[in-house]
């Protein structure tokens, strides 16, 4: 599924802001840790984390939406076709956060979890079934099933927050959202994962 953000780079003043869900959890990402934005599109999340002092890696089939970032210190752009059975483009790499917004290709889910460093955050937000009545995407191939991200995290990631349902902003849609981290066993908790701090409220 092409990233719906994938379009020529608009002027800075017209670029969309980061997702409020992802901005809410950004402070929990390890300070200065590398961040991967999968299907980065126009780069709204690359720019957000770069501005917070992170080195960022953007992966997409078409990098025209982030062409203005090429050569910027701390920015790595990787052109990769993620949907034709090609190998994962970043083998062995680990990130303090993996960001996925408005994109779904289920065969990549295991690779996303494996790309997290211990304590690294997966921040995922995309459309789910029921969205078809509002427009695209409407194919089940590109829509999460109810609770699918929560089920994916079970047994492999520590869930910090999860929500799903209908939203009206920035447009009417049915979405599912997950914030989860790779566990870090804590010796004083009998091997249970160290609890992560909760973020503040969603930005207005």
Buried (B, 14 or more C-beta within 10 A) or exposed (E): BBBBBBEEBEEEEEBEEBBBBBBBBBEBBBEEBBBBBBBBBBBBBBBBBBEBEBBBBBBBBBBEBBEEBEEBEBBBBBEBEBEEEEEBBBEEBBBBBBBBBBBBBEEBBEBBBBBBBEBBBBBBBBBBBBBBEBEEBBEEEBBBEEEBBBEBBEEBBBBBBBBBEEBEEEEEBBBBBBBBBBBEEEEEEEEEBBEBEEBEEEEE
